[in-house]
Amino acid sequence: MVDNVQKMPFGYEPPVDELKGTIVYYDTFEHTTERELDLAADWVKARSFRKLVLYPLHELSIKRMSKENVSPFYKREDRLHEWKRDRAETNIVVERFEIKRKKYTPIDFALRHLAETYPKPLFVLMTAEMANMFASFSSFEEWIVKIRLLLTEEPAQLHPRLLQYQHRWEAIVTK
């Protein structure tokens, strides 16, 4: 057995990693435009985040949460993969957790999976409607202290819990 001995100069400190945490784009991606996806990717780069995770929701999750009819998961996922190929960046991931479960996934279960899988701190990017919906869930107060919310736009109407925790979220596009 050969020992590889490396000599380091006195006082050597390893370089500090400039990248931090993960932004998770939690959405249906039914009405999301390429411009909005580009904005999220540019925000990740500008703020020096390690990863952008695109988390498309399963049809059953969407029906449970909002009663909205959406296109099948695979079509929305294909569109995200196509956008990712066009960007040709290695720090973008399309999460497949919802399709593995093939059923309704509560947001707190999804957030627990994301927090265990990706580097912290965890920032969750969502639309204003999705944020108001998330704020109405009982698990919101437990999660808002563990994550930061990023909203795609300023909400017209705020849920009372979003008002209460307004120091824990910000809009990336202000009106």
Chimera marker file (.cmm) of the C-alpha trace (Angstrom):
<marker_set name="trace">
<marker id="1" x="0.000" y="0.000" z="0.000" r="1" g="1" b="0" radius="0.5"/>
<marker id="2" x="1.429" y="3.338" z="-1.060" r="1" g="1" b="0" radius="0.5"/>
<marker id="3" x="0.670" y="6.445" z="0.957" r="1" g="1" b="0" radius="0.5"/>
<marker id="4" x="0.149" y="9.579" z="-1.083" r="1" g="1" b="0" radius="0.5"/>
<marker id="5" x="1.714" y="12.330" z="0.953" r="1" g="1" b="0" radius="0.5"/>
<marker id="6" x="1.016" y="15.860" z="-0.150" r="1" g="1" b="0" radius="0.5"/>
<marker id="7" x="2.966" y="18.808" z="1.124" r="1" g="1" b="0" radius="0.5"/>
<marker id="8" x="1.021" y="21.947" z="1.869" r="1" g="1" b="0" radius="0.5"/>
<marker id="9" x="2.556" y="25.319" z="2.553" r="1" g="1" b="0" radius="0.5"/>
<marker id="10" x="2.283" y="26.592" z="6.104" r="1" g="1" b="0" radius="0.5"/>
<marker id="11" x="-0.976" y="28.466" z="6.660" r="1" g="1" b="0" radius="0.5"/>
<marker id="12" x="-2.704" y="26.969" z="3.617" r="1" g="1" b="0" radius="0.5"/>
<marker id="13" x="-6.465" y="27.256" z="3.723" r="1" g="1" b="0" radius="0.5"/>
<marker id="14" x="-8.649" y="25.530" z="1.141" r="1" g="1" b="0" radius="0.5"/>
<marker id="15" x="-10.554" y="27.883" z="-1.151" r="1" g="1" b="0" radius="0.5"/>
<marker id="16" x="-13.946" y="28.947" z="0.139" r="1" g="1" b="0" radius="0.5"/>
<marker id="17" x="-16.872" y="27.674" z="-1.920" r="1" g="1" b="0" radius="0.5"/>
<marker id="18" x="-18.701" y="30.734" z="-3.227" r="1" g="1" b="0" radius="0.5"/>
<marker id="19" x="-21.868" y="28.837" z="-4.167" r="1" g="1" b="0" radius="0.5"/>
<marker id="20" x="-24.659" y="28.349" z="-1.669" r="1" g="1" b="0" radius="0.5"/>
<marker id="21" x="-27.897" y="26.397" z="-1.387" r="1" g="1" b="0" radius="0.5"/>
<marker id="22" x="-30.693" y="25.494" z="-3.742" r="1" g="1" b="0" radius="0.5"/>
<marker id="23" x="-33.634" y="27.237" z="-5.356" r="1" g="1" b="0" radius="0.5"/>
<marker id="24" x="-36.604" y="24.931" z="-5.945" r="1" g="1" b="0" radius="0.5"/>
<marker id="25" x="-39.134" y="26.121" z="-8.524" r="1" g="1" b="0" radius="0.5"/>
<marker id="26" x="-42.318" y="24.469" z="-7.207" r="1" g="1" b="0" radius="0.5"/>
<marker id="27" x="-45.052" y="24.834" z="-9.823" r="1" g="1" b="0" radius="0.5"/>
<marker id="28" x="-47.426" y="23.120" z="-12.236" r="1" g="1" b="0" radius="0.5"/>
<marker id="29" x="-45.410" y="24.505" z="-15.203" r="1" g="1" b="0" radius="0.5"/>
<marker id="30" x="-48.645" y="24.529" z="-17.191" r="1" g="1" b="0" radius="0.5"/>
<marker id="31" x="-48.636" y="28.278" z="-17.871" r="1" g="1" b="0" radius="0.5"/>
<marker id="32" x="-44.964" y="29.004" z="-17.125" r="1" g="1" b="0" radius="0.5"/>
<marker id="33" x="-43.200" y="30.706" z="-20.021" r="1" g="1" b="0" radius="0.5"/>
<marker id="34" x="-39.585" y="30.250" z="-21.102" r="1" g="1" b="0" radius="0.5"/>
<marker id="35" x="-39.005" y="33.856" z="-20.063" r="1" g="1" b="0" radius="0.5"/>
<marker id="36" x="-40.021" y="32.992" z="-16.481" r="1" g="1" b="0" radius="0.5"/>
<marker id="37" x="-37.754" y="29.937" z="-16.503" r="1" g="1" b="0" radius="0.5"/>
<marker id="38" x="-34.894" y="32.066" z="-17.870" r="1" g="1" b="0" radius="0.5"/>
<marker id="39" x="-35.544" y="34.628" z="-15.132" r="1" g="1" b="0" radius="0.5"/>
<marker id="40" x="-35.282" y="31.899" z="-12.472" r="1" g="1" b="0" radius="0.5"/>
<marker id="41" x="-32.051" y="30.531" z="-13.992" r="1" g="1" b="0" radius="0.5"/>
<marker id="42" x="-30.551" y="34.022" z="-14.212" r="1" g="1" b="0" radius="0.5"/>
<marker id="43" x="-31.525" y="34.684" z="-10.600" r="1" g="1" b="0" radius="0.5"/>
<marker id="44" x="-29.725" y="31.483" z="-9.541" r="1" g="1" b="0" radius="0.5"/>
<marker id="45" x="-26.602" y="32.610" z="-11.362" r="1" g="1" b="0" radius="0.5"/>
<marker id="46" x="-26.759" y="36.217" z="-10.103" r="1" g="1" b="0" radius="0.5"/>
<marker id="47" x="-27.211" y="35.159" z="-6.470" r="1" g="1" b="0" radius="0.5"/>
<marker id="48" x="-24.570" y="32.368" z="-6.667" r="1" g="1" b="0" radius="0.5"/>
<marker id="49" x="-26.792" y="29.405" z="-5.887" r="1" g="1" b="0" radius="0.5"/>
<marker id="50" x="-25.528" y="25.885" z="-6.380" r="1" g="1" b="0" radius="0.5"/>
<marker id="51" x="-28.649" y="24.405" z="-8.050" r="1" g="1" b="0" radius="0.5"/>
<marker id="52" x="-31.981" y="25.234" z="-9.627" r="1" g="1" b="0" radius="0.5"/>
<marker id="53" x="-34.436" y="22.385" z="-9.101" r="1" g="1" b="0" radius="0.5"/>
<marker id="54" x="-37.564" y="22.402" z="-11.254" r="1" g="1" b="0" radius="0.5"/>
<marker id="55" x="-40.277" y="20.546" z="-9.353" r="1" g="1" b="0" radius="0.5"/>
<marker id="56" x="-43.310" y="19.885" z="-11.602" r="1" g="1" b="0" radius="0.5"/>
<marker id="57" x="-46.424" y="18.752" z="-9.755" r="1" g="1" b="0" radius="0.5"/>
<marker id="58" x="-48.306" y="15.567" z="-10.631" r="1" g="1" b="0" radius="0.5"/>
<marker id="59" x="-51.832" y="15.976" z="-12.048" r="1" g="1" b="0" radius="0.5"/>
<marker id="60" x="-53.364" y="14.441" z="-8.915" r="1" g="1" b="0" radius="0.5"/>
<marker id="61" x="-51.537" y="16.924" z="-6.681" r="1" g="1" b="0" radius="0.5"/>
<marker id="62" x="-52.785" y="19.817" z="-8.799" r="1" g="1" b="0" radius="0.5"/>
<marker id="63" x="-56.372" y="18.550" z="-8.809" r="1" g="1" b="0" radius="0.5"/>
<marker id="64" x="-56.259" y="18.132" z="-5.022" r="1" g="1" b="0" radius="0.5"/>
<marker id="65" x="-54.845" y="21.610" z="-4.469" r="1" g="1" b="0" radius="0.5"/>
<marker id="66" x="-56.643" y="23.770" z="-7.024" r="1" g="1" b="0" radius="0.5"/>
<marker id="67" x="-59.152" y="21.742" z="-9.057" r="1" g="1" b="0" radius="0.5"/>
<marker id="68" x="-57.363" y="22.965" z="-12.213" r="1" g="1" b="0" radius="0.5"/>
<marker id="69" x="-57.118" y="20.718" z="-15.270" r="1" g="1" b="0" radius="0.5"/>
<marker id="70" x="-53.573" y="20.439" z="-16.592" r="1" g="1" b="0" radius="0.5"/>
<marker id="71" x="-51.784" y="18.568" z="-19.343" r="1" g="1" b="0" radius="0.5"/>
<marker id="72" x="-50.184" y="15.202" z="-18.465" r="1" g="1" b="0" radius="0.5"/>
<marker id="73" x="-47.023" y="15.206" z="-16.379" r="1" g="1" b="0" radius="0.5"/>
<marker id="74" x="-44.812" y="13.814" z="-19.141" r="1" g="1" b="0" radius="0.5"/>
<marker id="75" x="-45.707" y="16.674" z="-21.531" r="1" g="1" b="0" radius="0.5"/>
<marker id="76" x="-44.873" y="19.345" z="-18.967" r="1" g="1" b="0" radius="0.5"/>
<marker id="77" x="-41.707" y="17.468" z="-18.000" r="1" g="1" b="0" radius="0.5"/>
<marker id="78" x="-40.626" y="17.139" z="-21.660" r="1" g="1" b="0" radius="0.5"/>
<marker id="79" x="-41.015" y="20.888" z="-22.086" r="1" g="1" b="0" radius="0.5"/>
<marker id="80" x="-38.786" y="21.476" z="-19.041" r="1" g="1" b="0" radius="0.5"/>
<marker id="81" x="-36.139" y="19.042" z="-20.326" r="1" g="1" b="0" radius="0.5"/>
<marker id="82" x="-36.186" y="20.753" z="-23.721" r="1" g="1" b="0" radius="0.5"/>
<marker id="83" x="-35.696" y="24.155" z="-22.068" r="1" g="1" b="0" radius="0.5"/>
<marker id="84" x="-32.871" y="22.693" z="-19.946" r="1" g="1" b="0" radius="0.5"/>
<marker id="85" x="-31.123" y="21.307" z="-23.066" r="1" g="1" b="0" radius="0.5"/>
<marker id="86" x="-31.405" y="24.717" z="-24.746" r="1" g="1" b="0" radius="0.5"/>
<marker id="87" x="-29.794" y="26.398" z="-21.710" r="1" g="1" b="0" radius="0.5"/>
<marker id="88" x="-26.998" y="23.776" z="-21.569" r="1" g="1" b="0" radius="0.5"/>
<marker id="89" x="-26.297" y="24.410" z="-17.887" r="1" g="1" b="0" radius="0.5"/>
<marker id="90" x="-25.257" y="21.701" z="-15.463" r="1" g="1" b="0" radius="0.5"/>
<marker id="91" x="-26.752" y="23.251" z="-12.324" r="1" g="1" b="0" radius="0.5"/>
<marker id="92" x="-30.400" y="22.768" z="-13.432" r="1" g="1" b="0" radius="0.5"/>
<marker id="93" x="-32.245" y="19.621" z="-12.323" r="1" g="1" b="0" radius="0.5"/>
<marker id="94" x="-35.770" y="18.447" z="-13.163" r="1" g="1" b="0" radius="0.5"/>
<marker id="95" x="-37.001" y="16.594" z="-10.073" r="1" g="1" b="0" radius="0.5"/>
<marker id="96" x="-38.944" y="13.357" z="-10.733" r="1" g="1" b="0" radius="0.5"/>
<marker id="97" x="-40.156" y="12.664" z="-7.197" r="1" g="1" b="0" radius="0.5"/>
<marker id="98" x="-43.830" y="13.265" z="-8.048" r="1" g="1" b="0" radius="0.5"/>
<marker id="99" x="-43.838" y="10.852" z="-10.994" r="1" g="1" b="0" radius="0.5"/>
<marker id="100" x="-42.197" y="8.147" z="-8.871" r="1" g="1" b="0" radius="0.5"/>
<marker id="101" x="-45.053" y="8.399" z="-6.377" r="1" g="1" b="0" radius="0.5"/>
<marker id="102" x="-47.772" y="8.580" z="-9.094" r="1" g="1" b="0" radius="0.5"/>
<marker id="103" x="-50.244" y="10.114" z="-6.668" r="1" g="1" b="0" radius="0.5"/>
<marker id="104" x="-51.020" y="13.198" z="-4.627" r="1" g="1" b="0" radius="0.5"/>
<marker id="105" x="-47.967" y="14.466" z="-2.773" r="1" g="1" b="0" radius="0.5"/>
<marker id="106" x="-48.562" y="16.934" z="0.082" r="1" g="1" b="0" radius="0.5"/>
<marker id="107" x="-46.296" y="19.988" z="-0.052" r="1" g="1" b="0" radius="0.5"/>
<marker id="108" x="-44.723" y="19.250" z="3.337" r="1" g="1" b="0" radius="0.5"/>
<marker id="109" x="-43.783" y="15.733" z="2.162" r="1" g="1" b="0" radius="0.5"/>
<marker id="110" x="-42.239" y="17.212" z="-0.999" r="1" g="1" b="0" radius="0.5"/>
<marker id="111" x="-40.345" y="19.861" z="0.999" r="1" g="1" b="0" radius="0.5"/>
<marker id="112" x="-39.016" y="17.212" z="3.387" r="1" g="1" b="0" radius="0.5"/>
<marker id="113" x="-37.719" y="15.205" z="0.411" r="1" g="1" b="0" radius="0.5"/>
<marker id="114" x="-36.119" y="18.308" z="-1.143" r="1" g="1" b="0" radius="0.5"/>
<marker id="115" x="-34.518" y="19.378" z="2.151" r="1" g="1" b="0" radius="0.5"/>
<marker id="116" x="-32.966" y="15.924" z="2.576" r="1" g="1" b="0" radius="0.5"/>
<marker id="117" x="-31.794" y="15.666" z="-1.045" r="1" g="1" b="0" radius="0.5"/>
<marker id="118" x="-30.362" y="19.068" z="-1.999" r="1" g="1" b="0" radius="0.5"/>
<marker id="119" x="-27.812" y="21.410" z="-0.391" r="1" g="1" b="0" radius="0.5"/>
<marker id="120" x="-29.119" y="23.927" z="2.114" r="1" g="1" b="0" radius="0.5"/>
<marker id="121" x="-30.264" y="26.672" z="2.488" r="1" g="1" b="0" radius="0.5"/>
<marker id="122" x="-33.461" y="25.892" z="0.627" r="1" g="1" b="0" radius="0.5"/>
<marker id="123" x="-35.290" y="28.666" z="-1.227" r="1" g="1" b="0" radius="0.5"/>
<marker id="124" x="-38.676" y="27.798" z="-2.759" r="1" g="1" b="0" radius="0.5"/>
<marker id="125" x="-39.761" y="29.792" z="-5.804" r="1" g="1" b="0" radius="0.5"/>
<marker id="126" x="-43.488" y="29.781" z="-6.541" r="1" g="1" b="0" radius="0.5"/>
<marker id="127" x="-46.245" y="31.888" z="-8.039" r="1" g="1" b="0" radius="0.5"/>
<marker id="128" x="-48.278" y="34.230" z="-5.853" r="1" g="1" b="0" radius="0.5"/>
<marker id="129" x="-51.347" y="31.965" z="-6.122" r="1" g="1" b="0" radius="0.5"/>
<marker id="130" x="-49.317" y="28.918" z="-5.090" r="1" g="1" b="0" radius="0.5"/>
<marker id="131" x="-47.808" y="30.863" z="-2.155" r="1" g="1" b="0" radius="0.5"/>
<marker id="132" x="-51.272" y="31.890" z="-0.933" r="1" g="1" b="0" radius="0.5"/>
<marker id="133" x="-52.375" y="28.260" z="-1.222" r="1" g="1" b="0" radius="0.5"/>
<marker id="134" x="-49.265" y="27.087" z="0.670" r="1" g="1" b="0" radius="0.5"/>
<marker id="135" x="-49.920" y="29.679" z="3.400" r="1" g="1" b="0" radius="0.5"/>
<marker id="136" x="-53.399" y="28.246" z="3.928" r="1" g="1" b="0" radius="0.5"/>
<marker id="137" x="-52.009" y="24.796" z="4.853" r="1" g="1" b="0" radius="0.5"/>
<marker id="138" x="-51.504" y="23.880" z="8.500" r="1" g="1" b="0" radius="0.5"/>
<marker id="139" x="-47.840" y="22.945" z="7.923" r="1" g="1" b="0" radius="0.5"/>
<marker id="140" x="-46.958" y="26.437" z="6.603" r="1" g="1" b="0" radius="0.5"/>
<marker id="141" x="-45.788" y="27.813" z="9.958" r="1" g="1" b="0" radius="0.5"/>
<marker id="142" x="-43.546" y="24.791" z="10.504" r="1" g="1" b="0" radius="0.5"/>
<marker id="143" x="-41.900" y="25.175" z="7.073" r="1" g="1" b="0" radius="0.5"/>
<marker id="144" x="-41.621" y="28.952" z="6.704" r="1" g="1" b="0" radius="0.5"/>
<marker id="145" x="-38.973" y="29.042" z="9.446" r="1" g="1" b="0" radius="0.5"/>
<marker id="146" x="-36.920" y="26.353" z="7.641" r="1" g="1" b="0" radius="0.5"/>
<marker id="147" x="-37.083" y="27.774" z="4.108" r="1" g="1" b="0" radius="0.5"/>
<marker id="148" x="-37.244" y="31.132" z="2.328" r="1" g="1" b="0" radius="0.5"/>
<marker id="149" x="-40.028" y="31.831" z="-0.143" r="1" g="1" b="0" radius="0.5"/>
<marker id="150" x="-39.374" y="33.569" z="-3.434" r="1" g="1" b="0" radius="0.5"/>
<marker id="151" x="-42.427" y="34.677" z="-5.387" r="1" g="1" b="0" radius="0.5"/>
<marker id="152" x="-42.475" y="35.171" z="-9.152" r="1" g="1" b="0" radius="0.5"/>
<marker id="153" x="-44.450" y="38.404" z="-8.675" r="1" g="1" b="0" radius="0.5"/>
<marker id="154" x="-45.945" y="40.577" z="-5.941" r="1" g="1" b="0" radius="0.5"/>
<marker id="155" x="-49.273" y="39.047" z="-4.909" r="1" g="1" b="0" radius="0.5"/>
<marker id="156" x="-52.370" y="41.206" z="-5.394" r="1" g="1" b="0" radius="0.5"/>
<marker id="157" x="-53.928" y="39.756" z="-2.243" r="1" g="1" b="0" radius="0.5"/>
<marker id="158" x="-51.912" y="38.290" z="0.600" r="1" g="1" b="0" radius="0.5"/>
<marker id="159" x="-52.932" y="35.447" z="2.859" r="1" g="1" b="0" radius="0.5"/>
<marker id="160" x="-52.803" y="36.579" z="6.534" r="1" g="1" b="0" radius="0.5"/>
<marker id="161" x="-49.960" y="34.135" z="7.262" r="1" g="1" b="0" radius="0.5"/>
<marker id="162" x="-47.906" y="35.584" z="4.403" r="1" g="1" b="0" radius="0.5"/>
<marker id="163" x="-48.424" y="39.009" z="5.975" r="1" g="1" b="0" radius="0.5"/>
<marker id="164" x="-47.363" y="37.635" z="9.351" r="1" g="1" b="0" radius="0.5"/>
<marker id="165" x="-44.151" y="36.138" z="7.889" r="1" g="1" b="0" radius="0.5"/>
<marker id="166" x="-43.400" y="38.789" z="5.277" r="1" g="1" b="0" radius="0.5"/>
<marker id="167" x="-39.759" y="38.920" z="6.424" r="1" g="1" b="0" radius="0.5"/>
<marker id="168" x="-39.392" y="35.289" z="5.182" r="1" g="1" b="0" radius="0.5"/>
<marker id="169" x="-40.349" y="35.893" z="1.540" r="1" g="1" b="0" radius="0.5"/>
<marker id="170" x="-39.624" y="38.278" z="-1.309" r="1" g="1" b="0" radius="0.5"/>
<marker id="171" x="-40.794" y="38.798" z="-4.870" r="1" g="1" b="0" radius="0.5"/>
<marker id="172" x="-38.131" y="38.459" z="-7.571" r="1" g="1" b="0" radius="0.5"/>
<marker id="173" x="-40.145" y="40.720" z="-9.896" r="1" g="1" b="0" radius="0.5"/>
<marker id="174" x="-41.757" y="43.752" z="-8.294" r="1" g="1" b="0" radius="0.5"/>
<marker id="175" x="-44.558" y="45.705" z="-9.905" r="1" g="1" b="0" radius="0.5"/>
<link id1="1" id2="2" r="1" g="1" b="0" radius="0.2"/>
<link id1="2" id2="3" r="1" g="1" b="0" radius="0.2"/>
<link id1="3" id2="4" r="1" g="1" b="0" radius="0.2"/>
<link id1="4" id2="5" r="1" g="1" b="0" radius="0.2"/>
<link id1="5" id2="6" r="1" g="1" b="0" radius="0.2"/>
<link id1="6" id2="7" r="1" g="1" b="0" radius="0.2"/>
<link id1="7" id2="8" r="1" g="1" b="0" radius="0.2"/>
<link id1="8" id2="9" r="1" g="1" b="0" radius="0.2"/>
<link id1="9" id2="10" r="1" g="1" b="0" radius="0.2"/>
<link id1="10" id2="11" r="1" g="1" b="0" radius="0.2"/>
<link id1="11" id2="12" r="1" g="1" b="0" radius="0.2"/>
<link id1="12" id2="13" r="1" g="1" b="0" radius="0.2"/>
<link id1="13" id2="14" r="1" g="1" b="0" radius="0.2"/>
<link id1="14" id2="15" r="1" g="1" b="0" radius="0.2"/>
<link id1="15" id2="16" r="1" g="1" b="0" radius="0.2"/>
<link id1="16" id2="17" r="1" g="1" b="0" radius="0.2"/>
<link id1="17" id2="18" r="1" g="1" b="0" radius="0.2"/>
<link id1="18" id2="19" r="1" g="1" b="0" radius="0.2"/>
<link id1="19" id2="20" r="1" g="1" b="0" radius="0.2"/>
<link id1="20" id2="21" r="1" g="1" b="0" radius="0.2"/>
<link id1="21" id2="22" r="1" g="1" b="0" radius="0.2"/>
<link id1="22" id2="23" r="1" g="1" b="0" radius="0.2"/>
<link id1="23" id2="24" r="1" g="1" b="0" radius="0.2"/>
<link id1="24" id2="25" r="1" g="1" b="0" radius="0.2"/>
<link id1="25" id2="26" r="1" g="1" b="0" radius="0.2"/>
<link id1="26" id2="27" r="1" g="1" b="0" radius="0.2"/>
<link id1="27" id2="28" r="1" g="1" b="0" radius="0.2"/>
<link id1="28" id2="29" r="1" g="1" b="0" radius="0.2"/>
<link id1="29" id2="30" r="1" g="1" b="0" radius="0.2"/>
<link id1="30" id2="31" r="1" g="1" b="0" radius="0.2"/>
<link id1="31" id2="32" r="1" g="1" b="0" radius="0.2"/>
<link id1="32" id2="33" r="1" g="1" b="0" radius="0.2"/>
<link id1="33" id2="34" r="1" g="1" b="0" radius="0.2"/>
<link id1="34" id2="35" r="1" g="1" b="0" radius="0.2"/>
<link id1="35" id2="36" r="1" g="1" b="0" radius="0.2"/>
<link id1="36" id2="37" r="1" g="1" b="0" radius="0.2"/>
<link id1="37" id2="38" r="1" g="1" b="0" radius="0.2"/>
<link id1="38" id2="39" r="1" g="1" b="0" radius="0.2"/>
<link id1="39" id2="40" r="1" g="1" b="0" radius="0.2"/>
<link id1="40" id2="41" r="1" g="1" b="0" radius="0.2"/>
<link id1="41" id2="42" r="1" g="1" b="0" radius="0.2"/>
<link id1="42" id2="43" r="1" g="1" b="0" radius="0.2"/>
<link id1="43" id2="44" r="1" g="1" b="0" radius="0.2"/>
<link id1="44" id2="45" r="1" g="1" b="0" radius="0.2"/>
<link id1="45" id2="46" r="1" g="1" b="0" radius="0.2"/>
<link id1="46" id2="47" r="1" g="1" b="0" radius="0.2"/>
<link id1="47" id2="48" r="1" g="1" b="0" radius="0.2"/>
<link id1="48" id2="49" r="1" g="1" b="0" radius="0.2"/>
<link id1="49" id2="50" r="1" g="1" b="0" radius="0.2"/>
<link id1="50" id2="51" r="1" g="1" b="0" radius="0.2"/>
<link id1="51" id2="52" r="1" g="1" b="0" radius="0.2"/>
<link id1="52" id2="53" r="1" g="1" b="0" radius="0.2"/>
<link id1="53" id2="54" r="1" g="1" b="0" radius="0.2"/>
<link id1="54" id2="55" r="1" g="1" b="0" radius="0.2"/>
<link id1="55" id2="56" r="1" g="1" b="0" radius="0.2"/>
<link id1="56" id2="57" r="1" g="1" b="0" radius="0.2"/>
<link id1="57" id2="58" r="1" g="1" b="0" radius="0.2"/>
<link id1="58" id2="59" r="1" g="1" b="0" radius="0.2"/>
<link id1="59" id2="60" r="1" g="1" b="0" radius="0.2"/>
<link id1="60" id2="61" r="1" g="1" b="0" radius="0.2"/>
<link id1="61" id2="62" r="1" g="1" b="0" radius="0.2"/>
<link id1="62" id2="63" r="1" g="1" b="0" radius="0.2"/>
<link id1="63" id2="64" r="1" g="1" b="0" radius="0.2"/>
<link id1="64" id2="65" r="1" g="1" b="0" radius="0.2"/>
<link id1="65" id2="66" r="1" g="1" b="0" radius="0.2"/>
<link id1="66" id2="67" r="1" g="1" b="0" radius="0.2"/>
<link id1="67" id2="68" r="1" g="1" b="0" radius="0.2"/>
<link id1="68" id2="69" r="1" g="1" b="0" radius="0.2"/>
<link id1="69" id2="70" r="1" g="1" b="0" radius="0.2"/>
<link id1="70" id2="71" r="1" g="1" b="0" radius="0.2"/>
<link id1="71" id2="72" r="1" g="1" b="0" radius="0.2"/>
<link id1="72" id2="73" r="1" g="1" b="0" radius="0.2"/>
<link id1="73" id2="74" r="1" g="1" b="0" radius="0.2"/>
<link id1="74" id2="75" r="1" g="1" b="0" radius="0.2"/>
<link id1="75" id2="76" r="1" g="1" b="0" radius="0.2"/>
<link id1="76" id2="77" r="1" g="1" b="0" radius="0.2"/>
<link id1="77" id2="78" r="1" g="1" b="0" radius="0.2"/>
<link id1="78" id2="79" r="1" g="1" b="0" radius="0.2"/>
<link id1="79" id2="80" r="1" g="1" b="0" radius="0.2"/>
<link id1="80" id2="81" r="1" g="1" b="0" radius="0.2"/>
<link id1="81" id2="82" r="1" g="1" b="0" radius="0.2"/>
<link id1="82" id2="83" r="1" g="1" b="0" radius="0.2"/>
<link id1="83" id2="84" r="1" g="1" b="0" radius="0.2"/>
<link id1="84" id2="85" r="1" g="1" b="0" radius="0.2"/>
<link id1="85" id2="86" r="1" g="1" b="0" radius="0.2"/>
<link id1="86" id2="87" r="1" g="1" b="0" radius="0.2"/>
<link id1="87" id2="88" r="1" g="1" b="0" radius="0.2"/>
<link id1="88" id2="89" r="1" g="1" b="0" radius="0.2"/>
<link id1="89" id2="90" r="1" g="1" b="0" radius="0.2"/>
<link id1="90" id2="91" r="1" g="1" b="0" radius="0.2"/>
<link id1="91" id2="92" r="1" g="1" b="0" radius="0.2"/>
<link id1="92" id2="93" r="1" g="1" b="0" radius="0.2"/>
<link id1="93" id2="94" r="1" g="1" b="0" radius="0.2"/>
<link id1="94" id2="95" r="1" g="1" b="0" radius="0.2"/>
<link id1="95" id2="96" r="1" g="1" b="0" radius="0.2"/>
<link id1="96" id2="97" r="1" g="1" b="0" radius="0.2"/>
<link id1="97" id2="98" r="1" g="1" b="0" radius="0.2"/>
<link id1="98" id2="99" r="1" g="1" b="0" radius="0.2"/>
<link id1="99" id2="100" r="1" g="1" b="0" radius="0.2"/>
<link id1="100" id2="101" r="1" g="1" b="0" radius="0.2"/>
<link id1="101" id2="102" r="1" g="1" b="0" radius="0.2"/>
<link id1="102" id2="103" r="1" g="1" b="0" radius="0.2"/>
<link id1="103" id2="104" r="1" g="1" b="0" radius="0.2"/>
<link id1="104" id2="105" r="1" g="1" b="0" radius="0.2"/>
<link id1="105" id2="106" r="1" g="1" b="0" radius="0.2"/>
<link id1="106" id2="107" r="1" g="1" b="0" radius="0.2"/>
<link id1="107" id2="108" r="1" g="1" b="0" radius="0.2"/>
<link id1="108" id2="109" r="1" g="1" b="0" radius="0.2"/>
<link id1="109" id2="110" r="1" g="1" b="0" radius="0.2"/>
<link id1="110" id2="111" r="1" g="1" b="0" radius="0.2"/>
<link id1="111" id2="112" r="1" g="1" b="0" radius="0.2"/>
<link id1="112" id2="113" r="1" g="1" b="0" radius="0.2"/>
<link id1="113" id2="114" r="1" g="1" b="0" radius="0.2"/>
<link id1="114" id2="115" r="1" g="1" b="0" radius="0.2"/>
<link id1="115" id2="116" r="1" g="1" b="0" radius="0.2"/>
<link id1="116" id2="117" r="1" g="1" b="0" radius="0.2"/>
<link id1="117" id2="118" r="1" g="1" b="0" radius="0.2"/>
<link id1="118" id2="119" r="1" g="1" b="0" radius="0.2"/>
<link id1="119" id2="120" r="1" g="1" b="0" radius="0.2"/>
<link id1="120" id2="121" r="1" g="1" b="0" radius="0.2"/>
<link id1="121" id2="122" r="1" g="1" b="0" radius="0.2"/>
<link id1="122" id2="123" r="1" g="1" b="0" radius="0.2"/>
<link id1="123" id2="124" r="1" g="1" b="0" radius="0.2"/>
<link id1="124" id2="125" r="1" g="1" b="0" radius="0.2"/>
<link id1="125" id2="126" r="1" g="1" b="0" radius="0.2"/>
<link id1="126" id2="127" r="1" g="1" b="0" radius="0.2"/>
<link id1="127" id2="128" r="1" g="1" b="0" radius="0.2"/>
<link id1="128" id2="129" r="1" g="1" b="0" radius="0.2"/>
<link id1="129" id2="130" r="1" g="1" b="0" radius="0.2"/>
<link id1="130" id2="131" r="1" g="1" b="0" radius="0.2"/>
<link id1="131" id2="132" r="1" g="1" b="0" radius="0.2"/>
<link id1="132" id2="133" r="1" g="1" b="0" radius="0.2"/>
<link id1="133" id2="134" r="1" g="1" b="0" radius="0.2"/>
<link id1="134" id2="135" r="1" g="1" b="0" radius="0.2"/>
<link id1="135" id2="136" r="1" g="1" b="0" radius="0.2"/>
<link id1="136" id2="137" r="1" g="1" b="0" radius="0.2"/>
<link id1="137" id2="138" r="1" g="1" b="0" radius="0.2"/>
<link id1="138" id2="139" r="1" g="1" b="0" radius="0.2"/>
<link id1="139" id2="140" r="1" g="1" b="0" radius="0.2"/>
<link id1="140" id2="141" r="1" g="1" b="0" radius="0.2"/>
<link id1="141" id2="142" r="1" g="1" b="0" radius="0.2"/>
<link id1="142" id2="143" r="1" g="1" b="0" radius="0.2"/>
<link id1="143" id2="144" r="1" g="1" b="0" radius="0.2"/>
<link id1="144" id2="145" r="1" g="1" b="0" radius="0.2"/>
<link id1="145" id2="146" r="1" g="1" b="0" radius="0.2"/>
<link id1="146" id2="147" r="1" g="1" b="0" radius="0.2"/>
<link id1="147" id2="148" r="1" g="1" b="0" radius="0.2"/>
<link id1="148" id2="149" r="1" g="1" b="0" radius="0.2"/>
<link id1="149" id2="150" r="1" g="1" b="0" radius="0.2"/>
<link id1="150" id2="151" r="1" g="1" b="0" radius="0.2"/>
<link id1="151" id2="152" r="1" g="1" b="0" radius="0.2"/>
<link id1="152" id2="153" r="1" g="1" b="0" radius="0.2"/>
<link id1="153" id2="154" r="1" g="1" b="0" radius="0.2"/>
<link id1="154" id2="155" r="1" g="1" b="0" radius="0.2"/>
<link id1="155" id2="156" r="1" g="1" b="0" radius="0.2"/>
<link id1="156" id2="157" r="1" g="1" b="0" radius="0.2"/>
<link id1="157" id2="158" r="1" g="1" b="0" radius="0.2"/>
<link id1="158" id2="159" r="1" g="1" b="0" radius="0.2"/>
<link id1="159" id2="160" r="1" g="1" b="0" radius="0.2"/>
<link id1="160" id2="161" r="1" g="1" b="0" radius="0.2"/>
<link id1="161" id2="162" r="1" g="1" b="0" radius="0.2"/>
<link id1="162" id2="163" r="1" g="1" b="0" radius="0.2"/>
<link id1="163" id2="164" r="1" g="1" b="0" radius="0.2"/>
<link id1="164" id2="165" r="1" g="1" b="0" radius="0.2"/>
<link id1="165" id2="166" r="1" g="1" b="0" radius="0.2"/>
<link id1="166" id2="167" r="1" g="1" b="0" radius="0.2"/>
<link id1="167" id2="168" r="1" g="1" b="0" radius="0.2"/>
<link id1="168" id2="169" r="1" g="1" b="0" radius="0.2"/>
<link id1="169" id2="170" r="1" g="1" b="0" radius="0.2"/>
<link id1="170" id2="171" r="1" g="1" b="0" radius="0.2"/>
<link id1="171" id2="172" r="1" g="1" b="0" radius="0.2"/>
<link id1="172" id2="173" r="1" g="1" b="0" radius="0.2"/>
<link id1="173" id2="174" r="1" g="1" b="0" radius="0.2"/>
<link id1="174" id2="175" r="1" g="1" b="0" radius="0.2"/>
</marker_set>
